[in-house]
Amino acid sequence: MSRRRTSGITIFVLCIVGFFLYAYLLMLSEWSPIVLQLSVLMITGGVLGVISWIGYTMATTKSSTSSITEDKP
């Protein structure tokens, strides 16, 4: 089996195991409130991180004259 296929199968299996572990921690364990709070915190941080990266890129990128289209009469 190729290394690429082995890596793909490993990632696939780990994601399924991770889902069931997350579901167990969220639904059946005493850690449920903490797991839920951390999940919301990570999702919010990820979304705001992407938005801040877009804002930083917009603020620091120099505009080029070739990307601006001019209307010629």
C-alpha positions as CSV (number, residue, x, y, z in Angstrom):
1,M,0.0,0.0,0.0
2,S,1.3,3.4,-0.8
3,R,2.3,5.9,1.8
4,R,-0.3,8.4,0.6
5,R,-3.1,5.8,0.9
6,T,-2.0,4.8,4.4
7,S,-2.0,8.4,5.5
8,G,-5.5,8.9,4.0
9,I,-6.8,5.8,5.8
10,T,-5.2,6.9,9.1
11,I,-6.7,10.4,8.9
12,F,-10.1,8.9,8.0
13,V,-10.1,6.5,11.0
14,L,-8.7,9.2,13.4
15,C,-11.5,11.6,12.4
16,I,-14.2,8.9,13.1
17,V,-12.6,8.0,16.4
18,G,-12.4,11.7,17.3
19,F,-16.0,12.3,16.5
20,F,-17.1,9.4,18.8
21,L,-14.8,10.6,21.5
22,Y,-16.2,14.2,21.2
23,A,-19.8,12.8,21.2
24,Y,-19.1,10.8,24.3
25,L,-17.5,13.7,26.1
26,L,-20.4,16.0,25.1
27,M,-23.3,13.7,25.8
28,L,-22.3,11.1,28.4
29,S,-19.6,12.4,30.6
30,E,-19.4,14.8,33.5
31,W,-17.2,17.1,31.3
32,S,-20.0,18.1,29.1
33,P,-20.3,21.8,30.1
34,I,-16.5,22.3,29.7
35,V,-16.4,20.5,26.4
36,L,-19.3,22.6,25.1
37,Q,-17.7,25.8,26.3
38,L,-14.3,25.0,24.7
39,S,-16.0,24.0,21.5
40,V,-17.8,27.3,21.2
41,L,-14.6,29.2,22.2
42,M,-12.6,27.4,19.5
43,I,-15.2,28.0,16.8
44,T,-15.5,31.6,17.7
45,G,-11.8,32.1,17.8
46,G,-11.4,30.4,14.4
47,V,-14.0,32.5,12.7
48,L,-12.7,35.8,14.3
49,G,-9.2,34.7,13.4
50,V,-10.1,34.3,9.7
51,I,-11.9,37.6,9.7
52,S,-9.0,39.4,11.4
53,W,-6.6,37.9,8.9
54,I,-8.7,39.2,6.0
55,G,-8.8,42.7,7.6
56,Y,-5.0,42.6,8.2
57,T,-4.4,41.5,4.6
58,M,-6.7,44.3,3.3
59,A,-4.9,46.9,5.5
60,T,-1.4,45.9,4.6
61,T,-1.7,45.1,0.9
62,K,-0.6,47.9,-1.5
63,S,-3.1,48.6,-4.3
64,S,-1.7,48.2,-7.7
65,T,-2.8,50.4,-10.6
66,S,-3.2,47.4,-12.9
67,S,-6.1,46.0,-10.7
68,I,-8.0,49.3,-11.0
69,T,-10.0,49.5,-14.2
70,E,-10.5,52.9,-15.6
71,D,-13.4,53.9,-17.7
72,K,-12.2,55.4,-21.0
73,P,-14.5,57.6,-23.0
